[in-house]
Every structure is written in structure tokens, then in C-alpha cells.
Amino acid sequence: MKRTQLPLFVILLGTIATSAQDAKPVTFESFAAVKVSVLTITSQHGYSGVDEKILNRAGDLAAIAIVKNIPESELASTATMKWVLWILREAIACPSRCIEDSDNRHPQVTMLLLEHLRNRTSGSTQSEVDETTDFIRQQTPEVK
């Protein structure tokens, strides 16, 4: 009886191996991973190496995660704002090498978020927003 099950097992194993080759690997750019990192960083005011790696590969997806998951009232907090700016810098630090999804290399949502943050701040915080905006423009020259 065991000999008759062996060919069936081999065929089943071969089928699984073949279908696994076509499966798209889980990537660090997945929105769920970026969302978790953004929420962890902004709530705990710190980050891990894993968070940094996820953000380096996120690009514009990081800004989307911020907009969708951080309430406006929290964005007004100076501490949260500083971490949001750090997240945006990390997400666009090396667009051509680190960000695999070409759509996320163009920081359209990031620039809109920075404009919104700039309009809501003043003084040194506004200067930090301007510095972040300038940094992102340097990293992505095609952005105006």
C-alpha cells in the first residue's frame, strides 16, 4: 500500500514546487508592512533595523500609509511630526536603487503631504518640513 502512495506523493510534491515558482514573493514594499512600520515608529517614537529596511524600499507608499493611518490630530504633535519627516526621508533616500516598484519612486503623495504639513506648521518645525522637501527634491529631480 505504501508503494502506491509514493507516486501520488511525488506528483503532488512536483505540482506544489511548480506552482511555487510562479508565485510572486512577498516583498518589503507591501502596504501592510509599511503600515505596521509607520504606526510603530510614530507611536513608539523609535525604530528597528527592520523598519528602516522596509521604509527604504517603500518610497511613496510610506506617505500613503501616513495619510491613511495617522489621524490629523496626531500629525499636529511636534514629536509625531518629526518622526513623520524622518519616515519620508528614509522612504525616498535612494529611489533608483532601493525602491523596486517604479510607481513608488515618484513621491507624488509625499509632496502633497509635505505641502499640507508645511501649511499647518510654523517656526523651526516649518523649517524642518522645508528641509525634508528639499531633500526629497534632490533625490528625485523629476519632481517639481
BELNOR-V543666 format. One record per residue. PSI is psi in radians with two decimals (999 if undefined). BURIAL is I if it has 9 or more other C-alpha atoms within 8 Angstrom, else O. Layout:
psi;burial
PSI;BURIAL
PSI;BURIAL
This chain:
psi;burial
-0.64;O
-0.56;O
-0.53;O
-0.44;O
-0.45;O
-0.86;O
-0.65;O
-0.72;O
-0.74;O
-0.74;O
-0.77;O
-0.78;O
-0.73;O
-0.69;O
-0.75;O
-0.77;O
-0.71;O
-0.75;O
-0.52;O
-0.48;O
-0.55;O
-0.27;O
2.42;O
2.27;O
2.65;O
2.28;O
2.82;O
-0.32;I
-0.05;I
2.45;I
-0.64;O
-0.75;O
-0.72;I
-0.75;I
-0.81;I
-0.78;O
-0.79;I
-0.81;I
-0.67;I
-0.84;I
-0.79;I
-0.44;I
-0.60;O
-0.12;O
0.85;I
3.00;O
2.85;I
3.02;O
-0.59;O
-0.77;O
-0.77;I
-0.73;I
-0.73;I
-0.79;I
-0.69;I
-0.46;I
-0.02;I
-0.73;I
-2.37;I
-0.32;I
-0.51;I
-0.74;I
-0.66;I
-0.74;I
-0.67;I
-0.87;I
-0.72;I
-0.36;O
-0.21;O
2.07;I
2.62;O
-0.67;O
-0.61;O
-0.60;O
-0.46;I
-0.34;I
2.31;O
-0.73;O
-0.81;O
-0.70;I
-0.76;I
-0.70;O
-0.62;I
-0.76;I
-0.68;I
-0.77;O
-0.81;I
-0.67;I
-0.80;I
-0.66;I
-0.42;I
0.24;I
-0.69;I
1.32;I
-0.70;I
-0.52;O
-0.69;O
-0.65;O
1.96;I
-0.64;O
1.98;O
-0.51;O
-0.58;O
-0.06;I
-0.28;I
1.88;I
1.04;I
-0.86;O
-0.64;I
-0.81;I
-0.66;I
-0.72;O
-0.76;I
-0.68;I
-0.74;O
-0.78;O
-0.69;I
-0.69;I
-0.34;O
-0.01;O
3.03;O
2.94;I
-2.43;O
-0.55;O
-0.69;I
-0.63;I
-0.68;I
-0.67;I
-0.76;I
-0.72;I
-0.71;O
-0.73;I
-0.79;I
-0.73;O
-0.79;I
-0.65;I
-0.65;I
-0.67;O
-0.50;I
1.39;I
-0.39;O
-0.19;O
2.41;O
999;O
